[in-house]
Amino acid sequence: MSTPTPPKPFQAVIYLTKGELTFPERELRMCESYARTFNWDISLIVVDTDADSSGPDRRPMLQAALQRVLDHRADAILIPSKATISPIEGEFNEFSHRVEKASGFIQVATRR
C-alpha cells in the first residue's frame, strides 16, 4: 500500500510595479504578509519597471506572471492594488478573466 502524496502548497506570484526612483518595498511587505496569513508559498516575485508605459497585454513581466498560472506553477497572482494591473476597470477585468480561464485568480493583498 502506497502512502498518499501530500498536497502541494498553494503557490502565488507577487506582481509589483516599480516607479522611476523607488523600489516598492511597502507593497512587497504587504503582499508577503498577506501570503503568510494564508500559508501561501511565493513561487516568484516580479517587479515590473515598464508598467507605466503600456497596458497589461503589452507587459512581458505581467505575461510571465500569467504564464506561471498557465503552466500550473502558481495558483494566484498577488497584487497590492487593482491599479497594479490597470487603473482602467475594463483592462483589469479582462486580464483577471484570462487568469481565471487558466484556473487561477488575482488577489489584492489587503491589510489584515
C-alpha positions, 0 to 999 in steps of 0.5 A, spaced: 500 500 500 502 506 497 502 512 502 498 518 499 502 524 496 501 530 500 498 536 497 502 541 494 502 548 497 498 553 494 503 557 490 502 565 488 506 570 484 507 577 487 506 582 481 509 589 483 510 595 479 516 599 480 516 607 479 522 611 476 526 612 483 523 607 488 523 600 489 516 598 492 518 595 498 511 597 502 507 593 497 512 587 497 511 587 505 504 587 504 503 582 499 508 577 503 504 578 509 498 577 506 501 570 503 503 568 510 496 569 513 494 564 508 500 559 508 501 561 501 508 559 498 511 565 493 513 561 487 516 568 484 516 575 485 516 580 479 517 587 479 515 590 473 519 597 471 515 598 464 508 598 467 507 605 466 508 605 459 503 600 456 497 596 458 497 589 461 497 585 454 503 589 452 507 587 459 512 581 458 513 581 466 505 581 467 505 575 461 510 571 465 506 572 471 500 569 467 504 564 464 506 561 471 498 560 472 498 557 465 503 552 466 500 550 473 506 553 477 502 558 481 495 558 483 494 566 484 497 572 482 498 577 488 497 584 487 497 590 492 492 594 488 487 593 482 491 599 479 497 594 479 494 591 473 490 597 470 487 603 473 482 602 467 476 597 470 475 594 463 483 592 462 483 589 469 477 585 468 479 582 462 486 580 464 483 577 471 478 573 466 484 570 462 487 568 469 481 565 471 480 561 464 487 558 466 484 556 473 487 561 477 485 568 480 488 575 482 488 577 489 489 584 492 493 583 498 489 587 503 491 589 510 489 584 515 
